[in-house]
Amino acid sequence: MRSAKLKQFLLFFLLILPLIAVGEEKFEETINVFKGAGESGSFFDKSYGYAVFPTIGKAGLVVGGAHGKGRVYTQGNYVGDTTVTQLTVGFQLGAQAFSEIIFFEDKRAFDEFSSGNFGFSAEASVVAITAGASARATTEGSTAGASGGKHDAVTAGKYHKGMAVFSVAKGGLMYEATVGGQKFSYTAK
């Protein structure tokens, strides 16, 4: 029984992997979405830098996973590449894709992220993508956002320990009450 569920999950995840492929124009498009998305737009002028992920694909069936590739910028210059990986355990069913951006308030926050092995703590979340709304609560802070589409996204957030995280739903359907965490890797350009 467990083997069948694992196979279903892997098939699900493989189906969303094409969404993760990222071209040069996707980074610019995603940055423009966040620049025009309410409060996140003001963070571009106030932050030391940011990591942007045009598409993070996520799927789950009891055990879940997510993966995405991104780029890191400081003071408007592309300085390196990053990946995010997430593993979750708990009630979950479905797949989704979303964009994410992490702003670094200062050089200390950037240095912490770019140390090569950074992670956000475990999270508990309930996501109903059909409504275009999401919320995330972690032991390190919380973020929330709602969107009708990528071009009319609304975001709200603030720095917590030098970082602010925003996400915009791209599509999919996922119901979850999970425990997991995001892990990031960084490679300088």
C-alpha positions as CSV (number, residue, x, y, z in Angstrom):
1,M,0.0,0.0,0.0
2,R,2.8,2.5,0.9
3,S,4.7,1.6,-2.2
4,A,1.7,2.4,-4.3
5,K,1.3,5.8,-2.7
6,L,4.9,6.6,-3.1
7,K,4.7,5.6,-6.8
8,Q,1.6,7.9,-7.2
9,F,3.5,10.8,-5.6
10,L,6.5,10.3,-7.7
11,L,4.4,10.3,-10.9
12,F,2.6,13.4,-9.7
13,F,5.9,15.2,-9.0
14,L,7.3,14.1,-12.4
15,L,4.2,15.6,-14.1
16,I,4.9,19.1,-12.6
17,L,8.7,19.1,-13.2
18,P,8.3,20.7,-16.6
19,L,6.8,23.7,-14.8
20,I,10.1,24.2,-13.0
21,A,12.2,24.7,-16.1
22,V,13.2,28.4,-16.1
23,G,14.3,30.6,-19.0
24,E,15.9,34.0,-18.8
25,E,12.7,35.9,-19.5
26,K,10.9,34.1,-16.6
27,F,13.2,35.8,-14.1
28,E,12.4,39.2,-15.5
29,E,8.7,38.5,-15.7
30,T,8.6,37.2,-12.1
31,I,10.5,40.2,-10.8
32,N,8.0,42.5,-12.5
33,V,5.1,40.6,-11.0
34,F,6.5,41.1,-7.5
35,K,7.4,44.8,-8.3
36,G,3.7,45.4,-9.2
37,A,2.2,43.3,-6.4
38,G,1.3,45.6,-3.6
39,E,3.7,45.9,-0.7
40,S,6.4,43.6,-2.2
41,G,7.2,46.2,-4.8
42,S,8.5,48.6,-2.2
43,F,11.0,46.0,-0.9
44,F,13.1,46.3,-4.1
45,D,14.2,49.8,-3.1
46,K,14.7,49.0,0.6
47,S,16.5,45.7,0.5
48,Y,20.1,44.8,0.1
49,G,19.1,42.0,-2.4
50,Y,16.7,39.2,-3.1
51,A,16.4,35.6,-4.3
52,V,13.7,35.0,-6.9
53,F,12.1,31.7,-7.9
54,P,9.9,32.0,-11.0
55,T,8.3,28.5,-10.4
56,I,8.4,26.2,-7.4
57,G,6.6,23.0,-8.1
58,K,5.0,21.2,-5.2
59,A,3.2,17.9,-5.0
60,G,2.0,15.6,-2.2
61,L,0.2,12.5,-1.2
62,V,0.8,12.0,2.5
63,V,4.6,12.6,1.8
64,G,5.2,15.7,-0.3
65,G,8.0,17.6,-1.9
66,A,8.8,20.8,-3.7
67,H,11.6,22.0,-5.8
68,G,12.6,25.2,-7.7
69,K,15.5,27.0,-9.2
70,G,16.2,30.7,-8.7
71,R,18.6,33.5,-9.0
72,V,20.1,35.8,-6.3
73,Y,20.5,39.6,-6.9
74,T,22.3,42.2,-4.8
75,Q,21.8,45.9,-5.5
76,G,20.1,44.9,-8.8
77,N,23.0,42.7,-10.0
78,Y,22.7,39.0,-10.6
79,V,25.3,37.4,-8.3
80,G,24.4,33.7,-8.1
81,D,22.1,30.7,-8.4
82,T,20.0,29.1,-5.8
83,T,17.7,26.1,-5.4
84,V,15.0,25.3,-3.0
85,T,13.9,21.9,-1.8
86,Q,11.2,21.0,0.6
87,L,10.0,17.8,2.1
88,T,6.7,17.6,4.0
89,V,4.9,15.0,5.9
90,G,1.2,15.0,6.9
91,F,-2.2,15.2,5.3
92,Q,-1.8,16.5,1.7
93,L,-3.2,15.9,-1.6
94,G,-2.5,17.6,-4.9
95,A,0.0,19.7,-6.8
96,Q,0.6,23.4,-7.2
97,A,3.1,25.8,-8.7
98,F,4.0,29.2,-7.2
99,S,6.5,32.0,-7.5
100,E,8.5,33.1,-4.4
101,I,10.8,35.9,-3.6
102,I,13.0,36.3,-0.5
103,F,14.2,39.8,0.3
104,F,17.4,40.4,2.3
105,E,17.2,43.4,4.5
106,D,21.0,43.9,4.8
107,K,24.3,42.3,4.0
108,R,24.2,40.1,7.1
109,A,20.9,38.5,6.0
110,F,22.4,38.0,2.5
111,D,25.5,36.4,3.9
112,E,23.4,34.1,6.1
113,F,21.4,33.0,3.0
114,S,24.4,32.7,0.7
115,S,26.4,30.7,3.2
116,G,25.5,27.7,1.1
117,N,23.3,25.7,3.4
118,F,20.4,27.9,4.6
119,G,17.0,26.6,5.7
120,F,13.6,27.9,6.9
121,S,12.1,26.1,9.8
122,A,9.2,23.7,9.8
123,E,5.9,25.1,8.7
124,A,2.2,24.4,9.2
125,S,-0.1,25.6,6.4
126,V,-3.5,25.2,4.9
127,V,-3.6,26.2,1.2
128,A,-6.7,26.4,-1.1
129,I,-5.3,27.4,-4.4
130,T,-8.6,27.4,-6.2
131,A,-9.4,30.6,-4.2
132,G,-6.0,32.1,-5.1
133,A,-5.2,32.6,-1.4
134,S,-2.4,31.2,0.7
135,A,-1.0,31.6,4.2
136,R,2.2,30.3,5.8
137,A,3.1,30.3,9.4
138,T,6.5,29.2,10.6
139,T,8.3,29.3,13.9
140,E,10.4,32.1,12.3
141,G,7.5,34.3,11.2
142,S,4.5,34.3,8.9
143,T,3.5,35.5,5.5
144,A,0.2,35.7,3.7
145,G,-0.9,36.7,0.2
146,A,-3.9,36.5,-2.1
147,S,-4.1,36.8,-5.8
148,G,-6.6,36.6,-8.6
149,G,-3.7,36.0,-11.0
150,K,-0.1,36.7,-11.4
151,H,-0.7,40.2,-12.8
152,D,-3.0,41.4,-10.0
153,A,-1.3,39.9,-7.0
154,V,-1.7,41.4,-3.6
155,T,1.0,40.8,-1.0
156,A,1.7,41.8,2.6
157,G,4.7,41.2,4.7
158,K,7.6,42.5,6.8
159,Y,11.2,41.6,7.6
160,H,11.7,38.9,10.2
161,K,15.3,38.2,11.2
162,G,16.4,40.2,8.1
163,M,14.3,38.4,5.5
164,A,10.9,38.9,4.0
165,V,9.2,36.2,1.9
166,F,6.4,36.6,-0.6
167,S,4.7,34.1,-2.8
168,V,2.2,34.3,-5.7
169,A,0.1,31.3,-6.7
170,K,0.5,30.3,-10.3
171,G,-1.9,27.3,-10.4
172,G,-2.8,23.9,-9.1
173,L,-4.9,22.5,-6.3
174,M,-3.4,21.4,-3.1
175,Y,-4.9,20.8,0.3
176,E,-2.5,20.3,3.2
177,A,-1.9,20.3,6.9
178,T,1.8,19.4,6.9
179,V,5.1,19.8,8.7
180,G,8.2,20.4,6.8
181,G,10.8,23.0,5.9
182,Q,12.5,24.7,3.0
183,K,16.2,24.2,2.4
184,F,18.2,26.4,0.1
185,S,21.5,26.0,-1.7
186,Y,23.5,28.9,-3.2
187,T,26.3,29.0,-5.8
188,A,28.0,32.3,-6.6
189,K,28.0,33.3,-10.3
